[in-house]
């Protein structure tokens, strides 16, 4: 029998699954490739916040953001990509998804690989902007920090078990509380559900030689969400983020591990609201209540 985590059995998660439908949106020629999307809140909002998961995550890992913010009138979307083998391919696919959903502009909340892809999407669409602002959580600007640049081209042939072990090695932290344990269990469960090609393609994008050109991104309003306890990325990576975006607002959490959107969701949701407050009363407002 497959392992079931506490969080996936929780009343909150069950409420999310019963109230927010999962959509599969096919925008590529290959009909087997579909984006998995949860879309909650008023559809009249044309500049929603879109959440982008890390390597191990599926679209439902942001259920606490979707439930918490949608209850306050925000439109929140979580989007999980099909198998793409390059950052450019992912960015092209994401652009097609926005076109399909008739979203001219969006706010992006990206975690780890999701945050890296969010930055690259801004950079690659620099001359025709589609992103209004960024919230970057436990993320990076250069894939060389993972030291897999040489071997990343071979991930596509590695067995699923080997790939999962690579990812799981980053989950383990020494001092953890109940919420962090529950978050890790939930993410392990999500990791187990990924196919070999899903995981291999994400790890390839995460590790193959690529970096962000911050001067094409730093003009946007940016909030960087960081935890100060053990997590997969080093303090050097964190400092590099601050250097790339000297004008970014910093949202520090004392703890939260790799997945603070699960383990510290009230704090993360509060920082998201503070970040989005600057757009109240404008066409880029995420909430009907705050629209002009």
C-alpha positions in Angstrom: 0.0 0.0 0.0 1.3 3.5 -0.8 2.4 5.6 2.1 -0.1 8.4 3.1 1.1 11.5 4.9 -0.7 13.3 7.7 -1.2 16.4 5.6 -2.9 14.6 2.7 -5.4 13.1 5.2 -6.0 16.5 6.9 -9.4 18.1 6.8 -7.9 21.2 5.2 -6.4 19.2 2.3 -9.6 17.2 1.8 -11.6 20.5 1.8 -9.2 21.8 -0.9 -9.5 18.7 -3.1 -13.3 18.7 -2.9 -13.7 22.5 -3.5 -11.0 23.3 -6.1 -11.0 21.1 -9.3 -7.8 20.0 -10.9 -7.7 21.0 -14.6 -5.5 19.5 -17.3 -4.7 22.1 -19.9 -3.1 20.8 -23.1 -1.3 23.6 -25.1 1.4 21.7 -26.9 1.0 19.7 -30.1 1.7 16.5 -28.1 -1.8 15.9 -26.5 -0.3 13.7 -23.8 1.5 16.8 -22.4 -0.8 18.8 -20.1 -0.3 21.4 -17.5 -2.0 20.5 -14.2 -3.7 23.6 -12.8 -5.7 24.6 -9.7 -7.5 27.9 -10.2 -9.3 29.4 -7.2 -10.9 32.8 -6.6 -12.7 35.3 -8.8 -12.1 34.5 -12.5 -12.7 38.2 -13.2 -9.2 38.9 -11.8 -7.0 39.1 -14.9 -3.7 39.5 -13.0 -3.7 36.6 -10.5 -0.8 35.1 -8.5 0.5 31.9 -10.0 2.5 29.4 -7.7 5.3 27.4 -9.3 6.5 24.3 -7.4 10.1 22.9 -6.8 11.5 19.8 -8.4 9.6 17.4 -6.1 6.4 19.3 -5.9 3.0 18.8 -7.6 0.5 21.6 -8.1 -1.4 20.7 -4.9 1.6 21.6 -2.6 0.3 25.2 -2.5 -3.1 24.2 -1.2 -2.6 26.3 2.0 -2.0 29.4 -0.1 -4.9 28.7 -2.4 -7.3 28.2 0.5 -6.0 31.0 2.7 -5.8 33.7 0.0 -8.9 32.7 -2.0 -10.9 33.1 1.3 -9.8 36.7 1.3 -10.9 37.3 -2.3 -7.6 36.7 -4.1 -7.3 34.7 -7.3 -4.6 32.1 -6.8 -3.5 29.6 -9.4 -1.0 26.7 -8.9 0.5 25.3 -12.1 2.5 22.2 -12.6 4.3 21.7 -16.0 4.3 18.6 -18.1 7.7 17.1 -19.1 10.0 19.8 -20.6 13.7 19.2 -21.0 15.0 22.8 -21.2 14.3 26.1 -19.5 13.4 27.7 -22.8 10.9 24.9 -23.6 9.3 25.4 -20.2 9.1 29.2 -20.7 7.5 28.8 -24.1 5.0 26.3 -22.6 4.2 28.7 -19.7 3.6 31.6 -22.1 1.2 29.4 -24.1 -0.6 28.5 -20.8 -1.0 32.2 -20.0 -2.4 32.9 -23.5 -4.8 29.9 -23.2 -6.0 31.2 -19.8 -6.3 34.8 -21.2 -3.9 36.2 -18.6 -1.9 39.2 -20.0 0.0 39.8 -16.7 0.5 37.7 -13.6 2.3 37.8 -10.2 4.6 34.8 -9.7 5.3 33.0 -6.5 8.1 30.5 -7.1 9.7 28.0 -4.8 13.3 26.7 -5.5 13.2 25.5 -9.2 9.8 27.3 -9.5 11.5 30.5 -8.4 14.4 30.0 -10.8 12.0 29.4 -13.7 9.9 32.4 -12.7 13.1 34.6 -13.0 14.0 33.0 -16.4 10.5 33.6 -17.7 10.8 37.3 -16.8 14.2 37.5 -18.4 13.2 35.7 -21.7 10.1 37.9 -22.0 12.0 41.1 -21.1 10.8 42.9 -24.3 7.2 41.9 -24.0 6.6 41.7 -20.2 4.0 39.3 -18.8 5.0 39.4 -15.1 4.0 42.2 -12.8 6.0 41.1 -9.7 7.9 38.2 -8.1 7.9 36.4 -4.8 10.9 34.1 -4.6 11.1 31.4 -1.9 14.2 29.4 -1.0 15.5 29.8 -4.6 18.6 30.6 -6.6 19.9 32.5 -9.7 22.6 30.0 -11.0 22.3 26.2 -11.3 26.0 25.8 -10.8 25.3 25.7 -7.0 24.2 22.1 -7.4 27.5 20.9 -8.9 25.7 18.6 -11.4 26.3 20.6 -14.5 28.4 17.9 -16.1 26.2 14.9 -15.3 22.8 16.7 -15.7 22.7 15.7 -19.4 22.5 12.0 -18.3 19.6 12.4 -15.9 17.1 11.2 -18.6 18.5 7.7 -18.5 18.9 7.3 -14.7 16.4 5.0 -12.9 13.6 6.7 -11.0 15.0 5.4 -7.7 18.4 7.0 -8.2 16.8 10.4 -9.1 14.5 10.2 -6.0 17.5 9.5 -3.7 19.2 12.6 -5.1 16.2 14.7 -4.2 15.6 13.1 -0.9 19.1 13.8 0.3 18.1 17.5 0.5 15.0 16.9 2.6 16.7 15.8 5.7 17.4 18.4 8.4 18.6 18.0 11.9 16.3 20.0 14.1 12.8 19.9 13.0 9.4 20.4 14.6 6.1 18.7 13.8 5.0 21.0 11.1 8.3 20.6 9.2 8.1 16.8 9.6 4.6 16.9 8.2 5.7 19.1 5.3 8.6 16.7 4.4 6.3 13.7 4.6 3.8 15.4 2.2 6.6 16.3 -0.2 8.0 12.7 -0.1 4.5 11.5 -1.0 4.4 13.9 -4.0 7.9 12.9 -5.0 6.9 9.2 -5.0 4.0 10.0 -7.4 6.3 11.5 -10.1 7.2 9.4 -13.1 10.9 8.9 -14.1 10.6 11.4 -17.0 8.8 14.0 -14.9 11.5 13.9 -12.3 14.4 13.6 -14.7 13.2 16.6 -16.8 12.8 18.8 -13.7 16.2 17.8 -12.3 17.8 18.5 -15.8 16.4 22.1 -15.8 17.4 22.4 -12.1 21.0 21.4 -12.7 22.1 21.9 -16.4 24.3 25.0 -16.8 22.1 28.1 -16.7 21.9 31.4 -14.8 19.6 34.4 -14.5 20.6 37.8 -15.9 19.4 39.9 -13.0 19.4 43.3 -14.8 16.5 41.9 -16.9 14.5 41.0 -13.8 15.5 43.5 -11.0 13.2 46.3 -12.3 10.2 44.4 -11.0 8.8 44.6 -7.4 10.4 41.5 -5.8 10.0 39.9 -2.3 12.5 37.2 -1.3 11.2 34.8 1.3 13.9 33.0 3.2 14.1 30.7 6.2 17.0 30.9 8.7 17.1 27.2 9.7 18.5 24.2 7.8 17.4 23.9 4.2 18.8 22.6 0.9 20.5 25.8 -0.2 23.6 27.4 1.4 23.9 30.9 2.9 26.2 31.7 -0.1 23.3 31.1 -2.4 21.1 33.3 -0.3 23.7 36.1 -0.3 23.9 35.9 -4.1 20.2 36.4 -4.3 20.4 39.5 -2.2 23.3 40.8 -4.3 21.4 40.2 -7.6 18.3 42.0 -6.2 19.5 44.8 -3.9 16.1 46.5 -3.9 14.0 43.4 -3.1 12.0 43.3 0.1 13.2 40.6 2.4 10.7 38.4 4.2 12.6 36.4 6.8 11.2 33.4 8.7 13.1 32.1 11.7 12.4 28.5 10.6 10.4 26.5 8.1 12.8 24.2 6.4 12.7 23.6 2.7 8.9 23.9 2.4 7.7 26.9 4.4 4.6 27.4 2.3 3.5 24.1 4.0 5.2 24.3 7.4 4.7 28.0 8.0 1.7 28.8 5.8 0.2 31.6 7.9 3.5 33.6 7.8 4.1 32.9 4.1 0.5 33.9 3.3 1.0 37.1 5.3 4.1 38.0 3.4 2.3 37.3 0.1 -0.5 39.7 1.1 2.0 42.4 2.2 3.7 42.0 -1.2 0.5 42.2 -3.2 -0.8 45.2 -1.1 1.2 47.6 -3.3 -1.1 46.7 -6.3 -4.4 47.4 -4.5 -6.6 49.8 -6.5 -4.7 49.1 -9.7 -5.4 46.9 -12.7 -2.8 44.5 -11.3 -4.8 43.9 -8.1 -5.1 40.2 -7.2 -8.3 40.7 -5.2 -11.8 41.9 -6.3 -12.2 43.7 -3.0 -9.1 45.8 -3.7 -9.8 46.6 -7.4 -10.3 50.1 -8.5 
